Amino acid sequence: MTEDKIIAAALSEDIGDGDHSSLSTIPADAEGKAKLLIKEDGVLAGMEVARKVFHMVDPHVQMQAYMHDGSRIRKGDVAFIVWGKSISLLTAERTVLNFMQRMSGIATQTRRYVDALEGLKSVVLDTRKTTPNMRIFEKYAVRAGGAQNHRMGLYDMIMIKDNHVDFAGGIKQAIDAVQLYLKQKNKDLRIEIEVRNMDELQQVLTVGGVHRIMLDNFPPEQLKLAVEKIHGAYETEASGGITLETIRTFGETGVDFISVGALTHHIKSLDMSLKAIQ
């Protein structure tokens, strides 16, 4: 789903057959101005989404940005001012805030994980644990927070997980099946495979034919041994229950990537509000 379709659906959900509160209290030709007030320290995300929301409600609304996505923000900052018909500003208000508060919460959380790895080579990745129909915005917010996206969905990368291996009958069978499938479909997709222990890792190293190995639920000591065993032959990724408190220990193993589902599914929205300027 495209950004415009998601925004249109969000507005439709909120407005229905009209913003009757605003329509009944504000003159149709009244003009107003408002500011986006930051009420909590964090990292900003969603500025262009906000602009699109306002313009979809009323293309004559004007917005002046004072900050950009990825900016570190503090309580009391003003991210933008917006002006136009007062009814239009009020109609767009909640949808703007819903997008920006959620996205800024994700960017803020992401930045904490990225900062925890400062000086190390490991890169923080997100996962597919996103809000339905919000993935494009949530993964954008991850990038605004300084991390990278894993795959966007099921369609842009081969990810052989434990269930795929078990249903296929083993690691060799799964990898061979993937290679045949890609050849038959004339597709060029990167291949990642999940391993659960050192024995499965050895099987992957014997078979080959992948680009990245995900070391799932490996404790740091075992992860370090696995990374040394792979010795740069494939990209490495750590996954499974990694927290803000433990991520640096995992990074110190030399693993290339660390995927963290909590970037998008354990999120507190960042507090901000749209305030009228008199």
Secondary structure, DSSP 8 states (H G I E B T S, - for coil): --HHHHHHHHHHHHHTT--HHHHHHS-TT-EEEEEEEE-S-EE---HHHHHHHHHHH-TT-EEEESS-TT-EE-TT-EEEEEEEEHHHHHHHHHHHHHHHHHHHHHHHHHHHHHHHTTTS--EEE--S---TT-HHHHHHHHHHTT-B---SSTTSSEEE-HHHHHHHTSHHHHHHHHHHHHHHHT----EEEEE-SHHHHHHHHHH---SEEEEET--HHHHHHHHHHHTTSSEEEEESS--TTTHHHHHTTT-SEEE-THHHHS-----EEEEE--
